[in-house]
Amino acid sequence: MGHRVGYIGFGGMGGGYHYEVARDRKDVCPDLEPAAVFELRESRRAVAIERGLTAYDDLDKFLASDDFDIVVVATSNNFHKDMTIRSLRAGKHVICEKPAAMNAAELEEMIAVSKETGKYLFIHQNRRFDVDFLTVKHAYETGRLGTLRSIESNFAGGTLLGWRAFRDHGGGILFDWGVHLIDQIVYLVQEPVASVRAAVRCEKNPEVDDRTTVIITFKSGLRATVKVAGTFLVPKPRFAVYGDKGILWMDEIYNAKGTLREAKSSEWVAEDAFVYGKEGVSVRKQEILEEDLERIVYPDDGYEVNQDWAALYKNMIDTIDGKAEMLVKHEEALTVMKIIDAAMKSSETGELVEF
Ligand SMILES: NC(=O)c1ccc[n+]([C@@H]2O[C@H](COP(=O)([O-])OP(=O)(O)OC[C@H]3O[C@@H](n4cnc5c(N)ncnc54)[C@H](O)[C@@H]3O)[C@@H](O)[C@H]2O)c1
C-alpha cells in the first residue's frame, strides 16, 4: 500500500534525511513519496516548492489535506508534542523526531492521543542502526559478553548551533545526543531501571548543557554511564562494555570493528596469602581468579553490518501496513524520557533519583 508524507519542519532533518528517504530509498520503502510541507520559514517553503511539493504556511490547511497519511515532525524539540497531537487528531500517522518530547509527561500525552485516535506514533530513534552499536548488540546477543556488568557509552562533538543553544527550544547535548545513547542502552539491555544519577553541566554554553554524564543503574545491578560533550573533543572509546565473559571496546562511532577481550580459560585457584599481625606473620587461604584473556579484532564470526537508518523506516511503514511490530516501543521511549527527567533532577539536587 502506498504512503505519502507531509513534513512539519523542513530544515536539516525534515528537508534532508526524512525527505531523501521517501524520495530515494525505493529499495527499502518502494511506495513512500514526499507530498507536502508546513514550514514557518519562507525560504524552506521555497525549497519544498522547487522540489515539487505543496508548501503551507497554515497548519490547519496543511493538516486538512488528504494528500498524505504520514506526518514527519522535525521541528525544534519544543513543538514536538503539539505538532504530534494535532497531526494524530487530524487522522495522520506520525514519525516524531527525537527527543520525543520535552519530558515524560508530554510523551505520555502524545501516546494517549495515539491510542485514542488509533493512529501510529513512531519515535525516530535511528541510531539503533549505527554500526558501532549493532556490533555491541551482536556481541551481547550471541553470548560473547556473558552477563553485562557495566556499559560506558561516550560521544563528543555535537555542536549546539541555532535553536540547540536555547533551553526553551529543547536545546543542549543531553537532548541532542544523550537521548540516542540512552535509547541504545534501554533497547539493548531490556531491564527495569533502579536509579539515575547525573551531572548536567553548562561549561561553555551559557544556557544549555554541553557536558553531561548520566549514570543509570538497572535493577540487576548493571550500571551504564553515558557521557556526552558538545564542545570538547576528548578522545574516548565510543563503547566500553564489560560482561562476565568478555569486554568489548568500540573505538569510534560509525566503525563496526572493535576489540574483544575474552577469557579462553578461567579458574579460581587457592593460594596462600601472608598476613601480618602483632604475633608475627601467618598464612590465610585466598581464592584468585586466573583468566587467560585473549584479545581479538571483533566481529570474528562473519557478522557484517552496514549503517542504514532506513531500516527503521522499513519497520515503521511495515508496522502501518500490518507486516511488522513497532521497533521503538512506546514503553522504551517513555523510559528514555524518564531517565532524562531523572538526570535533570539529580543534577539539580545532587541526589540519586530512585525509579
Ligand atoms: N535522529 C537524528 O539523527 C536527528 C538528527 C538531527 C536532528 N534531529 C532532530 O530533528 C529535529 C529538527 O532538527 P534539525 O536539525 O532539522 O533542525 P533545523 O533547525 O535544521 O530544522 C527545523 C526546521 O523546523 C522549522 N520549524 C521550527 N518550528 C516550526 C514550527 N512550529 N512549525 C513549522 N516549522 C517549524 C524551522 O524553520 C526549520 O526549518 C529536532 O527534533 C532534532 O533533535 C534528529
PDBQT file of the ligand as one rigid body, heavy atoms in Angstrom, charges set to zero:
ROOT
HETATM    1  N1  LIG A 401      17.530  11.474  14.528  1.00  0.00    +0.000 N 
HETATM    2  C1  LIG A 401      18.586  12.173  14.188  1.00  0.00    +0.000 C 
HETATM    3  O1  LIG A 401      19.648  11.638  13.868  1.00  0.00    +0.000 OA
HETATM    4  C2  LIG A 401      18.472  13.661  14.168  1.00  0.00    +0.000 A 
HETATM    5  C3  LIG A 401      19.473  14.457  13.585  1.00  0.00    +0.000 A 
HETATM    6  C4  LIG A 401      19.300  15.828  13.565  1.00  0.00    +0.000 A 
HETATM    7  C5  LIG A 401      18.167  16.396  14.136  1.00  0.00    +0.000 A 
HETATM    8  N2  LIG A 401      17.228  15.600  14.712  1.00  0.00    +0.000 N 
HETATM    9  C6  LIG A 401      16.010  16.173  15.296  1.00  0.00    +0.000 C 
HETATM   10  O2  LIG A 401      15.228  16.719  14.248  1.00  0.00    +0.000 OA
HETATM   11  C7  LIG A 401      14.531  17.873  14.704  1.00  0.00    +0.000 C 
HETATM   12  C8  LIG A 401      14.889  19.049  13.801  1.00  0.00    +0.000 C 
HETATM   13  O3  LIG A 401      16.271  19.263  13.846  1.00  0.00    +0.000 OA
HETATM   14  P1  LIG A 401      17.014  19.942  12.597  1.00  0.00    +0.000 P 
HETATM   15  O4  LIG A 401      18.450  19.695  12.781  1.00  0.00    +0.000 OA
HETATM   16  O5  LIG A 401      16.366  19.535  11.334  1.00  0.00    +0.000 OA
HETATM   17  O6  LIG A 401      16.693  21.475  12.898  1.00  0.00    +0.000 OA
HETATM   18  P2  LIG A 401      16.627  22.629  11.810  1.00  0.00    +0.000 P 
HETATM   19  O7  LIG A 401      16.688  23.900  12.562  1.00  0.00    +0.000 OA
HETATM   20  O8  LIG A 401      17.613  22.386  10.714  1.00  0.00    +0.000 OA
HETATM   21  O9  LIG A 401      15.181  22.447  11.163  1.00  0.00    +0.000 OA
HETATM   22  C9  LIG A 401      13.996  22.693  11.873  1.00  0.00    +0.000 C 
HETATM   23  C10 LIG A 401      13.011  23.326  10.897  1.00  0.00    +0.000 C 
HETATM   24  O10 LIG A 401      11.758  23.404  11.546  1.00  0.00    +0.000 OA
HETATM   25  C11 LIG A 401      11.177  24.664  11.225  1.00  0.00    +0.000 C 
HETATM   26  N3  LIG A 401      10.270  24.963  12.320  1.00  0.00    +0.000 N 
HETATM   27  C12 LIG A 401      10.568  25.284  13.588  1.00  0.00    +0.000 A 
HETATM   28  N4  LIG A 401       9.459  25.411  14.314  1.00  0.00    +0.000 NA
HETATM   29  C13 LIG A 401       8.428  25.153  13.474  1.00  0.00    +0.000 A 
HETATM   30  C14 LIG A 401       7.032  25.124  13.649  1.00  0.00    +0.000 A 
HETATM   31  N5  LIG A 401       6.479  25.383  14.836  1.00  0.00    +0.000 N 
HETATM   32  N6  LIG A 401       6.274  24.830  12.588  1.00  0.00    +0.000 NA
HETATM   33  C15 LIG A 401       6.818  24.583  11.372  1.00  0.00    +0.000 A 
HETATM   34  N7  LIG A 401       8.151  24.582  11.153  1.00  0.00    +0.000 NA
HETATM   35  C16 LIG A 401       8.943  24.876  12.205  1.00  0.00    +0.000 A 
HETATM   36  C17 LIG A 401      12.341  25.618  11.113  1.00  0.00    +0.000 C 
HETATM   37  O11 LIG A 401      12.016  26.739  10.314  1.00  0.00    +0.000 OA
HETATM   38  C18 LIG A 401      13.410  24.736  10.486  1.00  0.00    +0.000 C 
HETATM   39  O12 LIG A 401      13.419  24.817   9.079  1.00  0.00    +0.000 OA
HETATM   40  C19 LIG A 401      14.942  18.050  16.179  1.00  0.00    +0.000 C 
HETATM   41  O13 LIG A 401      13.987  17.445  16.986  1.00  0.00    +0.000 OA
HETATM   42  C20 LIG A 401      16.255  17.282  16.278  1.00  0.00    +0.000 C 
HETATM   43  O14 LIG A 401      16.502  16.800  17.586  1.00  0.00    +0.000 OA
HETATM   44  C21 LIG A 401      17.365  14.255  14.711  1.00  0.00    +0.000 A 
ENDROOT
TORSDOF 0
